[in-house]
């Protein structure tokens, strides 16, 4: 039985050409070899499994190769390359800073650095996880790192660059390694699968690449795990079952339920996901990512932002065609809010189920908005253009001349009187957008003050859901006057702050409701501040005020305070 070697070791890059996803770093290092401008210290930093140590080995092997190729790759045939491949090279030394992190270990390294190489030009020292060195070890290493012997080159590798002293960083050429892209990982895994005679589809490879999170070593490890589970023929269902990954189909079916307003099927689908052991928060995150991919698929020219196989891209484009941009935007808003509030929720499952129900009602609200807001907009447009080719003012004049209406100018219609408010258009609420049957009077002379006072009580009852506003309207005093055939009703509030707030946020809404109650648009509403009653003496509140009030009303108390020298 032959000894099995994992793919991460078997297919480890042994030259610059086989490096995955680090083309710019490979090119820079090769150019420095060609031009003979080798630094004495390098720092390779980046996430795990992206090729830092592999690049250091390739670089060390190349600068000691006696017959490099024209593209500056190690030949693999000279004594230096063969000794390195067999693990007996005395020119390339690898140290683990996690287990050799003391001052004594650095001193031993400094003694070893003095020895020149037996084969090749340079002694290369690769120190992995260099951030694990202690503070004193870093300080002991400084002098050697700054002025090493001519034959010594140091290559430091780390995943946590921020833990390295600035004095070390300033003495090294720093190379930042990138995460491996999903396309590069899929391409590499496909080539390895062909060499290993493994049949695997693109969807499975993308699942493995996504699970690896930018680390090629992790992708190869997961690939070995899947092959051990499935054998030489790998299918998609086995991959997601073995890796415990949520299938794309769940998200697609969920969105179909949202589009049908079918919240029972959405809740049952969520229950099925939980019964299979998936984390509820991970499901919401996957749903957010799904809506993000739908938004990308909805717009043309953004295919590069979708790191998916072509079969899934076509499926996303098909479902995106059924969704409006507003629906996707609102759905993303709901899912992200659900994610942020999940951990603070007392009942996490109910929290997510409520979000799913809101998603199911999004399309219904959008349809109601289209069915009500668009006809209202057309009605307003038709009102503005009474006759084609004739300005609005002239059209009104023509109607007054031909008809028998009052020739006096009509007051401006308030938006609330038409039954169409800005709030109703934005929220798409059907009950606020219904056209109201209006009986518009052209004069305010028919409206009596008593009628307004009577309707004012009904107006206050319309705001029972806002108790403070209702109490303010009930307790306010009214005053009336007529200007330019418009009845002006003024009601009072307690202070200027209340007055400004009512004028800014509520005055038009209250005025519109009052006009509806009176069936007359020639009524205008104003708000003013309750006048101060100077004759009313405020009651004392503070202890000092009560004491002064007592002294003023009782001369004996005042004399007593004066005799004892008390302060008040």
N, C-alpha and C positions, 0 to 999 in steps of 0.2 A: 504494500500500500504506500503510494507516494505521499510525501508530506504536503499538506494543504497550506497554501499561502493566501491570505486575504487580499482582496482586490486593491485595497489602499496601499499595500506594500508591493504587490505584484506589478501594478501599473503606475507606480510612482514615477514622476517625470525624471529622466536621466539626461536631458539636454534642454536647451532653451526652446526648441521647437515644440516639445511636448508639454510645456507649461500651459496651463489653462487660465485664460482671463487676465494675464499680467503682461500683455504684449509691450506696453510702454516701458516697464521696468526691465524686461529682457533686452529690449533694444538699447536702453541707456547703458546697461552693464556691458553688452557686447561692443558698443562704441568706445567705452572707456578702455577695453582691452586692446582694440585695434589702434587707438591713438596712444597707448602706453601711459595713460593718466589714471593709474590706480591709486585710490586713497588708502590710507593705513587703517581706517576704521569705518564700518558701515553699520547702520541700524535699520533692520527690517521690522516694521510694525504693521499690525493689521489684525483682523478677526482670526479665529481658529480655522484651520483647515484650508487656507487659501494659498499655501505654497511658500511660506517664508523659509522654512528649513530646507525644503527641496531646492529653492533658488540659491540658497547659500552653498549647498553641496555642489550644484551645477557650476556655479561661479568659481568655487575653489578648484574643482576638477579641471575647468577650462584654462585657468591661468597657469596651471602646472602641466598642462598637456604639451608634449613636445611636438606633435603634429596636428594642430587644430585645422578644421576644414576652412574653406573660404568664407563660409557664413559664421565663423567663430563658434563652432560646436566642437566639443571634445571628440577625439577620434575613436576612443574606446579600445585602441590596440596597443598604445605605448605602455611602458612599464608603470608610469604614474596612474594611468586610467585603470589598468588591470589590477594593480595593488589596491586602489580605492574600491573597485567593484568586489574584490575578495575580502575587504575589511581589514587589510593589513598595511594601510598606508601610514607612513610616519610624517607625511607632510600636512595632512588634514586631521585636525583634532576637534572632537565635539565634547562639550562640557554641558552639564545640566546645572544651571544656577539654583534650581530648587533644592538640590541635595549638596551643593558645594557653594554655600552662600556666606561663609565666614572669612575673616581676615587671613587665617592660615591657608585656606584654599586659594586665595588670591596670591599669597606669597609663593606657594608651590607653582602656580601658573607663571609668575614672574621669573622663577628660576628656569622653567621649561622654555620660556620664550627666547632665552639667550642661545639655545642650541640651534644651529642652522639646519636647513632641510638636507636629507640625504639624497633625495631624488626630486628634481624640479627646482623652481626658483623661489618659491614662497612657502612659509609655514603658515597655514590658515587655521585660526582658532574660532570655531563656531560656538558661541555661548547662547544656549536656548533658555527662554524664560528669564532673561537677564533682570527683569524687574524684581525678582525674588532675592537679589543680593541685599545684604544688610547695609545700613548707612555707613558703618565703618569699612565694610568691604568695598563699597563704591569709592570712598575716599582713598583707600589704599590702591585702588585700580587706576586712579586718575593719571598719575605720572607716566605709568607704562602705556596707557591708552593714548596719551598725547605725544609721546616720543618713543615709540617702539623701535626695535632694531629694523634695519632696512628690509630684512627678509620676512618680517612678521606682518600679517594682516588680520585684523579682528572683525568678525561679523557677529553682531548682537541681534538676537531675535526676541520679540516680545509681543504680547497681546494687549498690554496695558502701558502704553507710552507715557501716560500722565504720571506714572509712579517713578519714572526715571529722573535723576537729578538733572537740572539744566546744565550743570558743568559737564556731564557726560554727553548730553545732546549736542552741545556746542563743539565737541571734538569728533563728531561722526557725520557722515553723509546719511541723511534720513530718507528712506523709501517707504511710502505708505501703500500697502497692498489693498486692493479693492475686493469686495465680495464677488464671488463668481456669479455671473448672470445665469438665469434659468436656461436660456437658449444654449449657452456654452456647456452647461452641465448636461443637458439633454443630448447634445451632440456627442459629448465624450462618453456618456453612458451607452448610447446607441452603438458606438464603435466597440466598446468593451463587450457588450452583449453579443455582437457578431463574432468576436474572437472566442467567446465562451460558448457559442452555439446556443444562445438563449433567445427564445422568441418572446418579445415584449412589445406592447403597443405604445404609441406616443402619449396617450392619456396617463398610463401608468408611470412613464418616465417623468412626466410633468408633476405628478403627485410626489414622486421621490425627490425631485429637484426642489419643490416647494417645501417639503418637510426638512430638507437639509439646511435651509435658511442661509444660502450663500457659501456653504463650506463644502468643498469638493470631497474631502476625506469623509465627512458625514454622509454624503450622497453615495459613495462607494460602499460604506459600511451598511447603509440601508439596502442597497442593491444586493449585497451578499445575503442579508437577512431574508429578503423576498425570494431569492433563488433557492435558499435553503427550505423555505416554506412551500413554494410552488413547484420547484423543479425546473426543467428546461423550458416549459411553456407557462408564461406568466400572463394572467388576465387581470383586468381592471378591478373586478369585484374582490378578488383575493388580496390585491394590494391594499385597497382601502380598509378591508376587514383586518388585515394583519397590522397595519399602521394605525388603526383606529382613527381614520380620517373621515370627515363628513363628506358624503357624496355630493357632487354638484347637483344631482337630480333633486335632492331635497329642496334646495334653494329655488330651482326652476319651478317645481310644483307649488311651492309656497307662493311665489309671485303669481302663478296662474290662479290660485285661490284668491289672492288680493284683487286681481282684475275682475273676478266673478262676484266679488262681495260675499264670498263663501267662507265666513269665519268658522263654522263648525269643522270643515275639512282642514283649515289652518291649525286649529287647536288640536285636532286628532294627529296631524302630522308632527306637531311639536311634542305631543305625548309619545309618539313612536320614536322620535329622536332621543328623548330622555330614557325610554325603556331600553335602548341599545347602549346606554352607558356614556353618551356624549355629554360634555359639560355644557350647561345652558348658556353661560356667558360666551363660550366659544361659538355656539350656534348663532347668537346675535351678531358677533363679530364677523362670522362668515356671511350672514345676511347683509351686513353693511358693505362688505367687499363685493358681494354679488350686485348690489345696486350701483356701486361705483363702476363695476365693469359694464353694467347696462348703460350708464351715462356715457362711458367712453365709446361703447359700440353705437350709441345713438348718433354721435357726431361723426362726420366723415373725416378721414385723414388722421385718426388717432389710433390706428391699429398697432402702432409701435408700443403703445402703453399697455397692451394686453399681452401678458406673458402666458399664452395658452396655446394648445394645439389648434390646428385649423378647423377640426371638426367642432370643437367647443366655440371657437370664434363665430362660426356660422350659426350655431345655436343661440349665442348671445345676440347676434344681429337680428335674428328672427324674433326673439322675445322683446328686444328693444323697440322693434317696429310696432308692437302692440301698446307700448307705454308712452305717455306724454312726458315731456321734460318736467312739467310741474309735478306730476305724480312721482317721478324718480326723486326730485328734489325734496318733496315733502316726506317721502319714505325714508330717505337718508337722514333727514332731521329727526324723525321718530326713532330710528334705530340707534343713532348716536346718543340721543337723550336717554334711551333705555340702557345703553352700555354704561353711561356715566352715573346713572342712578341705581344700578343693579346692587352694588355692595351696600348701599345705605338703606335698601328696601327691607322691610320686616318680612314680607312674603315674596321672595324672589320669583317664584314661579308665576304667581298672579301678576307681578310687575311685567313679566315678559308676555304673558297671555293678553294683558290689557293693551300692550303695544301692538300685538298681532291683530287684535280687533280694530284698533285705530287704522292700521294699514288696510284692513278689509273695507273700511268705509271711505277711503280716500277717493276712489274712482267715483263712487256715488255722489260725493260732494262736488267733485269736478264736473260731473254731468249736470247737476242742479245749477251750478254756476253758469254753465253754458246755456242751459235752457231758459234761465231767468234773466241773466245780465245782458245777453245779446239782444233779445227782443226789447228790453227797456232802452238799450242804447239806440236801437233803430227808431223807437218812438220819440226819443229826445231829438234825434237827428231830423225826423220828419217835422217836428214842431218848429225847429229852427228855420227850415226852408219851406215856408207855406206855399209858395208858387215858384216854379223853376224860373231862374233868370231874374227874379225880383229880390232885392235885399229884404232882410227880416223886418226892418222898420216899415218899409213901404208896404210889405204884405199885410202888416197889422193895420195900416191906414186904409188899405183897400177893403179889408174885412169890416172896418168900422163904417166906411162909407156905404157899402152895399147892405149891411145888416142894420139892425135896430138897437145895437148895444150902446151903452153909455159912452159918449164921445170923450169923456175925461180920461187922462192917461191911466193905464193899469199899473198897479204896484208890481215890483219884481217878485217873482215866485220864489219861495224858499225851497231848497232841495228836499227838506223833510216833508213838505206838503205834497210832492210828487210821488212819495213812497219810495224813493231811491236815495239812499245815503251812501257816503263813501265807505262807511263801515260795512254796510250790507254787500257792496260790490266786492270788497276785499275778502270778506269772510265767506261769501257765497251763501248766505243764509236766506233760504227761500221765503221765510215768513216776513223778512224785512223788505224783500224786493217786489212783493205783490203790488200791482198798481192799485191805488186807492181811488175809490169813487169820490169825486170832489164836487162840491156845490159852492162855487166861488162867487162871492158878492163883490160888486164893484165899488161899494161905499161902506164906510165904517159907521155911518149914522144909525144903522139899524141895531148895532151891538150896544146893549146897555151895560152899565157898570155892574148891576146886580147879576146879569147873566154871566159875566166874566168871573165874578166872585163865586158863583155857584159852580161853574166849570173848574175853577181853580182847585176846589176840594177833590174833584175827580182826577185832576191832573196829579195831585200829590199822591193819590192812591195808585197811580200807574207806576210809581217808583218805589213800591213797597219792598222790592228786592234790594234796594239801596236805602237802608233805614235813615242814614244821616241826611241824605238829600231829601227824602220824604218829610222828615221832621222840619228841615229848614223851610221847605215850601209851605207846610201847614202853619208854621209860626210866623211867617213873613207877612208884613203889611203891604197893601197894594195902593198904588196911586195911578190915576188915569189922565191922559190928555190926548187931543187929536191934532195931528199935523198933516197937511196935504192928503186929506182923506184916509189917513192911516191912524188907527187906534193904537196908541203907545201905552203899554202896561209896564209899570216899574214895580219890582218887588225888592225887598231889602234883605241883606245878609249882615252878619255880625261885624266883620272887619274887612280891611282892604285885601288881605290875602285870599279870603273866601271869594271876594268879588272877582279878583283876577283869575282865580281857578275856574269859577263858573263861566266867565266870559270866554275863556280859552277852550274849555272842554265840553261844556254842557249847554250853553245858551241856545245854540242852534237846535239841539235836540229837543229842549223844553219848548222852545218857540214853535217848532213843527208840530209837536203833540197838542199844544194849545190851539193852533190853527185847525187841526183835525177835529178837536172837540167842539169848536165854534163853527166848523164848516165855513170858515172865512179866512182868506189869505191876507186880508188887509189889517192884520193885527201884528204889531211888532213888540218885542219883549226887551226890556232893559233891566239891568241890575244895579243896585246902589247899596251904600253902606248905611246901616241903621244909625240915625243921628243920636248923639250922646245926650242924656238927660242930666243937665247940670244941677237941677234941683235935688237930685237923688244923691244922698251922702253915702259913700261906700261903707260897708260894714268892716270894722277892724278885723284883721286876720292874724297878723304877727303878734307875739306877746308884747313887744315894744309898743305897737299901735294900741293894743288893748289897755296898757298901762297909762299911756298918754290920754286916752279917752276917759279913763277913770279919774285922772287928776283934773281934767277940765270940768267934769261934772261934780266933783267933790273937792271944795277948797281945803277941807281938813286934811285930806290925803296929800294934797299938794304941799301944805305946810309941813307935814310930817316928813315928807321926802326931803324938803329943804333943810329941816333941823338935823336930820341924821346924815346929811351930805351924800345922799344916794344919787346915782346917775340913772337917767332914764332916756 
